[in-house]
Amino acid sequence: MKSKQPGKQRKARYNAPLHIRHKFMAAPLSEDLQGKYGKRGFPVRKGDTVRVIRGDDKGKEGKVRSVDLKKEKITLEGVVVARSDLSEVPRPIHPSNVVITKLDLKDKLREIALTR
């Protein structure tokens, strides 16, 4: 993104292809992971364990249930909001409002990206 205009910034994010939206889904790593891998942030994936650091659910920790690239939101196990009919639905959270505490390293390419 080269423009400084906020409207063009928003438009670029909204119209970005999925492989670039993946980079928008980055969250900061916890301090022990930062020391281990020498990186401050990394894209969130399904299966990672994260802790909420902002919002009403601050302090809650859970596994990532789903990652929505289109809406730029993630959902966690155990972080829900009650509807008026008393049913519970997962609360979408922006990845910048969480910190990754445990990475799901089943994929070899992800390990390579961490050590890069």
matplotlib code that plots the C-alpha trace (Angstrom):
import matplotlib.pyplot as plt

x = [0.0, 1.6, -1.1, -1.4, -5.1, -7.2, -9.9, -7.5, -5.9, -9.3, -10.1, -6.8, -7.4, -11.0, -10.1, -6.9, -6.6, -6.6, -2.8, -2.2, -5.1, -3.3, -0.6, -3.3, -4.2, -0.9, -0.9, 1.9, 3.8, 4.0, 7.3, 8.7, 7.9, 9.5, 12.7, 12.6, 11.9, 13.3, 10.0, 7.4, 4.4, 3.1, -0.1, -2.8, -4.0, -6.7, -5.3, -3.1, -3.6, -4.1, -4.9, -7.2, -5.5, -8.2, -12.0, -14.7, -13.0, -9.6, -7.6, -9.4, -7.4, -8.4, -7.7, -8.5, -11.7, -11.8, -10.0, -12.2, -10.0, -12.9, -13.9, -10.4, -11.7, -10.9, -13.1, -11.9, -13.2, -14.7, -15.2, -18.9, -21.6, -25.2, -28.0, -31.4, -32.9, -30.1, -28.2, -24.4, -22.5, -18.7, -17.6, -15.4, -12.1, -9.6, -6.2, -4.4, -6.4, -4.9, -1.4, -0.3, 0.8, 1.2, 1.8, 0.3, 3.5, 2.1, 2.9, 6.7, 6.3, 5.2, 8.3, 10.5, 8.7, 9.4, 13.1, 13.5]
y = [0.0, 3.2, 5.8, 7.8, 8.5, 6.6, 5.8, 4.2, 2.3, 0.9, 0.1, -1.7, -3.8, -4.6, -5.6, -7.5, -11.1, -13.9, -14.5, -10.9, -11.0, -13.8, -11.3, -9.1, -11.9, -11.6, -11.5, -10.7, -13.7, -14.1, -13.0, -16.5, -17.3, -14.0, -15.0, -18.5, -17.6, -14.0, -12.7, -10.3, -11.5, -14.3, -15.1, -16.9, -20.3, -22.7, -24.8, -22.1, -21.2, -17.5, -15.2, -12.2, -8.9, -6.3, -6.1, -7.6, -11.1, -9.8, -12.6, -15.5, -18.1, -20.7, -22.5, -20.8, -22.4, -20.6, -17.9, -15.7, -14.0, -12.1, -10.4, -10.4, -12.1, -15.2, -17.2, -19.0, -21.9, -20.6, -17.0, -16.7, -14.1, -14.9, -14.0, -12.8, -16.3, -17.5, -19.4, -18.9, -18.0, -17.6, -13.9, -12.8, -11.1, -9.2, -10.9, -7.7, -8.0, -11.4, -12.7, -16.2, -18.3, -21.7, -22.4, -25.4, -26.6, -29.7, -28.1, -28.2, -25.0, -23.1, -24.2, -23.0, -19.7, -19.2, -20.0, -17.8]
z = [0.0, -1.2, -0.5, 2.7, 2.3, 4.8, 2.2, -0.2, 2.7, 3.7, 0.0, -0.4, 2.7, 1.6, -2.0, -1.1, -2.3, 0.3, 0.2, 1.2, 3.8, 5.5, 6.5, 8.0, 10.3, 12.3, 16.1, 18.5, 20.0, 23.8, 25.4, 25.7, 22.1, 21.0, 22.8, 21.3, 17.7, 17.5, 16.0, 17.4, 15.5, 13.3, 11.4, 13.5, 12.4, 13.5, 16.4, 17.9, 21.5, 22.1, 25.1, 24.7, 25.7, 24.8, 25.1, 27.3, 27.2, 28.3, 30.0, 28.5, 26.8, 24.2, 21.0, 17.7, 16.4, 13.0, 11.0, 8.7, 6.2, 4.6, 7.8, 9.4, 12.5, 14.5, 17.0, 20.1, 22.1, 25.3, 24.1, 23.4, 23.5, 24.6, 22.2, 23.3, 23.0, 25.4, 22.8, 22.7, 19.6, 19.2, 19.5, 16.6, 17.7, 15.6, 15.7, 16.9, 20.2, 21.1, 21.9, 20.7, 23.6, 21.9, 18.2, 16.3, 14.5, 12.7, 9.3, 8.4, 6.2, 9.3, 11.2, 8.3, 8.3, 12.0, 11.8, 8.6]

ax = plt.figure().add_subplot(projection="3d")
ax.plot(x, y, z, "-o")
ax.set_aspect("equal")
plt.show()
